[in-house]
């Protein structure tokens, strides 16, 4: 079984593209969603997060996501420390999950693939891109974020022009019909690769 990394900047539409692969029968692993679950369920991860952020990391047993998000998105060093706690736990969970799948390939949707220098883990990488203003507008509509918050988060990610040459396949996600057609093309190419 081949392991395909699906990545792209915030607001690029990774989850939308992942769902399109899922509709084609491909098993999808959403790293952000699983990371959130692990931050609630893993005693080891919880202990390390409290060690990093203090007792306010959890309020009444629930992860204090807003406090942690504000802290890390304005502090690159703290973000790296958070990633060193969460990413290994997600990687371990993904490896267990992928062994249970029965398909020629699986897709791991992950935001910071290149930033974490994780590209060697994947057999192929799919990059989702969209114009910056489109991404910002999507996030403004989706989240209760301000433009400044979005730009701060974008600062922690590589720009599309830095990652295009690192990807095996690029999907421009601006028009959903064209995006779906491109997903089908990439899907066929990956099956041929498998």
C-alpha positions as CSV (number, residue, x, y, z in Angstrom):
1,X,0.0,0.0,0.0
2,X,1.2,3.5,-0.9
3,X,1.0,6.4,1.4
4,X,0.0,9.7,-0.1
5,X,0.5,13.1,1.7
6,X,-2.2,15.7,1.0
7,X,-1.1,19.2,2.0
8,X,-1.6,22.9,1.4
9,X,-1.8,26.2,3.1
10,X,-4.6,27.1,5.5
11,X,-7.8,27.8,3.6
12,X,-6.5,26.1,0.4
13,X,-9.3,23.4,0.6
14,X,-7.4,20.3,1.7
15,X,-10.4,18.9,3.5
16,X,-12.6,19.5,0.4
17,X,-10.1,17.7,-1.8
18,X,-9.7,14.9,0.8
19,X,-13.5,14.4,0.7
20,X,-13.3,14.1,-3.1
21,X,-10.7,11.4,-2.8
22,X,-12.8,9.7,-0.2
23,X,-15.8,9.7,-2.6
24,X,-13.6,7.7,-5.0
25,X,-13.1,5.0,-2.3
26,X,-9.7,6.2,-0.9
27,X,-9.2,5.8,2.9
28,X,-8.6,9.3,4.3
29,X,-6.8,10.2,7.5
30,X,-7.4,13.8,8.7
31,X,-4.3,14.6,10.8
32,X,-5.8,17.8,12.4
33,X,-8.9,15.9,13.5
34,X,-6.9,13.0,14.9
35,X,-4.5,15.4,16.6
36,X,-7.4,17.0,18.4
37,X,-8.7,13.6,19.5
38,X,-5.3,12.6,20.8
39,X,-4.9,15.8,22.7
40,X,-8.1,14.8,24.6
41,X,-7.6,11.0,24.8
42,X,-3.8,10.4,25.2
43,X,-2.6,10.7,28.8
44,X,1.0,11.1,27.6
45,X,0.1,14.0,25.2
46,X,-2.0,15.7,27.9
47,X,0.8,15.5,30.4
48,X,3.3,17.0,28.0
49,X,0.9,19.8,27.0
50,X,0.3,20.7,30.6
51,X,4.1,20.7,31.0
52,X,4.5,23.1,28.1
53,X,1.5,25.4,28.6
54,X,0.7,25.0,32.3
55,X,-2.5,23.9,34.0
56,X,-4.5,26.3,31.8
57,X,-3.9,24.0,28.9
58,X,-7.1,22.2,30.0
59,X,-10.2,23.7,31.5
60,X,-12.5,21.1,33.2
61,X,-10.7,18.4,31.3
62,X,-11.2,20.1,27.9
63,X,-8.3,21.3,25.8
64,X,-8.1,25.1,25.9
65,X,-7.7,25.5,22.2
66,X,-8.1,29.2,22.0
67,X,-5.4,29.9,24.5
68,X,-3.0,27.4,22.9
69,X,-3.7,28.7,19.4
70,X,-3.1,32.3,20.4
71,X,0.1,31.3,22.2
72,X,1.7,29.3,19.4
73,X,0.7,31.3,16.3
74,X,2.6,34.3,17.6
75,X,5.6,32.3,18.9
76,X,7.4,30.0,16.4
77,X,9.5,28.4,19.1
78,X,6.4,27.4,21.1
79,X,4.8,26.1,18.0
80,X,7.7,23.9,17.3
81,X,7.6,22.5,20.9
82,X,3.8,21.8,20.4
83,X,4.5,20.0,17.2
84,X,7.2,17.9,18.8
85,X,4.6,16.7,21.2
86,X,1.6,16.2,18.9
87,X,3.2,15.1,15.6
88,X,4.9,11.9,16.8
89,X,1.7,10.8,18.5
90,X,-0.2,11.4,15.3
91,X,2.4,9.6,13.2
92,X,2.2,6.6,15.5
93,X,-1.6,6.6,15.3
94,X,-1.6,7.0,11.5
95,X,0.8,4.0,11.1
96,X,-1.6,1.8,13.1
97,X,-4.6,3.1,11.2
98,X,-3.0,2.6,7.7
99,X,-2.2,-1.0,8.4
100,X,-5.9,-1.7,8.9
101,X,-6.8,-0.2,5.4
102,X,-7.4,-2.4,2.4
103,X,-6.9,-0.2,-0.7
104,X,-4.0,0.4,-3.1
105,X,-3.2,3.7,-1.3
106,X,-4.3,5.9,1.6
107,X,-4.2,9.7,1.9
108,X,-3.0,11.5,5.0
109,X,-4.3,15.0,5.1
110,X,-1.7,17.1,6.9
111,X,-1.2,20.9,7.0
112,X,2.5,21.2,7.8
113,X,4.0,18.4,5.8
114,X,6.8,20.5,4.2
115,X,7.3,22.7,7.2
116,X,8.0,19.6,9.3
117,X,10.3,18.2,6.6
118,X,8.1,15.1,6.6
119,X,8.1,14.6,2.8
120,X,10.3,11.5,2.9
121,X,7.5,9.6,4.8
122,X,5.3,9.7,1.7
123,X,5.4,7.8,-1.6
124,X,3.7,10.8,-3.4
125,X,2.6,14.2,-2.3
126,X,-0.5,16.1,-3.5
127,X,-0.4,19.9,-2.9
128,X,-3.7,21.9,-2.8
129,X,-3.3,25.6,-3.7
130,X,-5.6,28.6,-4.0
131,X,-5.0,32.3,-4.4
132,X,-4.2,34.0,-1.1
133,X,-7.3,36.3,-1.1
134,X,-9.6,33.3,-1.8
135,X,-8.0,31.5,1.1
136,X,-8.5,34.5,3.4
137,X,-12.1,34.9,2.4
138,X,-12.8,31.2,2.9
139,X,-11.4,31.4,6.4
140,X,-13.2,34.6,7.3
141,X,-16.5,32.9,6.2
142,X,-15.6,29.6,8.0
143,X,-14.0,30.7,11.3
144,X,-14.5,33.6,13.7
145,X,-11.0,34.7,12.8
146,X,-9.9,38.2,12.0
147,X,-7.8,39.0,8.9
148,X,-4.8,39.6,11.2
149,X,-5.2,36.2,12.9
150,X,-5.4,34.5,9.5
151,X,-2.3,36.3,8.3
152,X,-0.4,35.3,11.5
153,X,-1.3,31.7,10.9
154,X,-0.3,31.9,7.2
155,X,3.1,33.3,8.3
156,X,3.9,29.9,9.9
157,X,3.3,28.1,6.6
158,X,5.4,28.0,3.4
159,X,4.1,29.9,0.4
160,X,2.7,28.0,-2.5
161,X,5.6,29.0,-4.8
162,X,8.0,27.4,-2.2
163,X,6.1,24.1,-2.2
164,X,4.9,23.5,-5.8
165,X,8.3,22.1,-6.8
166,X,8.3,19.7,-3.9
167,X,4.9,18.1,-4.7
168,X,4.2,15.3,-7.1
169,X,0.8,16.6,-8.0
170,X,-0.7,20.1,-7.7
171,X,-4.5,20.7,-7.4
172,X,-5.7,24.3,-8.0
173,X,-8.8,24.6,-5.8
174,X,-10.7,27.6,-7.0
175,X,-13.5,26.1,-9.1
176,X,-15.1,22.9,-7.5
177,X,-15.9,21.3,-10.9
178,X,-12.3,21.7,-12.1
179,X,-11.0,20.6,-8.7
180,X,-13.1,17.4,-8.9
181,X,-11.8,16.7,-12.4
182,X,-8.2,17.2,-11.3
183,X,-8.7,14.9,-8.3
184,X,-10.0,12.2,-10.6
185,X,-6.9,12.7,-12.8
186,X,-4.5,12.5,-9.8
187,X,-6.4,9.5,-8.5
188,X,-5.9,7.6,-11.8
189,X,-2.2,8.5,-11.8
190,X,-1.7,7.3,-8.2
191,X,-3.5,4.0,-9.0
192,X,-1.2,3.6,-12.0
193,X,1.8,4.3,-9.7
194,X,0.5,1.7,-7.2
